[in-house]
Amino acid sequence: MKAIAVVGPSDTGKTTLVERLADRLDGSVATIKHLDHAPTIDTEGKDTARHRAAGARVTYGLSDDGWFATGAERSLPDLLDDLAPEHDYALVEGFSSHGLPTVVLGGREHTGPELATATDADEIDLDALCTGIDDLEPRVTLASLVQDVKRSPQADRAGAIATFTGRVRVKDAPDDDPTEALEFETYREVADERLYAIETELEAREGVHEVLTHHRVGRIAAGEDIVFVVVLAGHRSEAFSTVEDGIDRLKDEVPIFKKERTSDEQFWVHDRA
């Protein structure tokens, strides 16, 4: 899923730009809008609030025309991760401080890389913007990879999906300095070629139908996911062994360099190996 933000003052037409993009982009589009306060969106004007006051973390409403949800504990990254398996694009209106690739209207301050900038929505070249969006790195989650292998033409021959998720470990032993984050750098073209070669060779095994891998780069905080391996296979034995070989080969063969940040220091892990 490709995700961007559109930010700007209220008189710059950012909602209009989101509408135009949703109509122009070729695929399933989800939108998220930043609100200053939770709206009243149920027909009684009180039921949702009563449910949440009673302790519900999220409340869903379902009607013949669609559904809605309200809650207080979902972040923008959480919502984007939830949307990734089923959507090709996410358009986020507002949220200037979350680091997404951003269309900037009216000089609004933001933290993400700029996709386009203009005084208002009418100045944006939609064709060029859509091309820029399609060139972005996708937002990949374990759930989106699992959904991708379920769509495989060979899915009807598969009785197993096995997965591996690597995450940022806070410490190895109780007395260790806690790891605050890891930072990963890579030669993207070389890494992509190596990952594709690994996937292709593993898919050539008897009973293995599809293999997908993904390794995040940049800064990843303690407890967050780093790397995924997903295998679609005929049986669990092929699936489990291929997942293990996949992560071992990824770590051994793909040029990805790791810097560790603790509460006291930072260092490249390969320098201490």
C-alpha positions, 0 to 999 in steps of 0.5 A: 500500500502506498501512503501519503499525507496532504497538509495545508490550511483549511482554505487551500483545498486539501479535501478537494485534492484528496477527492481528486486523487481518490478518483484518479488513482487506479486501485483500492483507496482508503482515506483518513482525516485528521479531526480536532475532536471526535464527531457525533456519528451515530443516529441517536447522538449518544449511543457511541459515547455511552458504549465507550463510557462503559469501557469499550475501547472501540465501538462499531456501528453497522447499517445498510449503507456502511459502517463506522467506528469510534475509539480513542487508542488507535494511532495513525501508524496502527490504522495504516497497518490495518489498511495495508492488506486490503488497499493499494493506497491510503490518503491522509488528510492532515497529520503534519508530524508523522513523516509520511511523503507529503503534498504541502499546500499553503506552506504548512509545516510538516515532517515528511519528504515533499511529494509536491508543493503549491499554494492550493490544490488547483496548482497541483499536477495530478498526473505527475503526483499520481506517478510520484505516488506509484513510485513510492516504497509500499507500506508492508506488514506481515498481514499484507504479505499473508494476504498477498500469498493467499491471492497466489494462483497456486493458493488452491494447492496450499494447505499451509502458510508459515511466517517469521517476524523479526523485531527489535529486542530490548535486551538479551539479559536483565542487566543489559543496557536497553536498546532504544532503536536499531537503524538499518541501511542498505544498497537498495538495488543490490538488496532487492536483487538478492531478496528476489533471488532467494525467493525464486530459489526457495519457490523452486522447492517441491511443495513450495508455492510462493515466498515473500520477504521484506526487511525495513530500513531506517530507524526502528524503535524497540519492540517494533517489527524489522523483517518478515518471511512468508511461505505458502506451501502444500504442507507444514513441513515444507512451509516451516523449513522454508521459512527458517532457510529464508530468514537464515539466507536473508541475514547471510546474503543480503547487504543490510547494515545495522546500527544499535542505539542504547541508552548509553551509546551507539555502534555499528553491529558489524564493527563489533562482530 
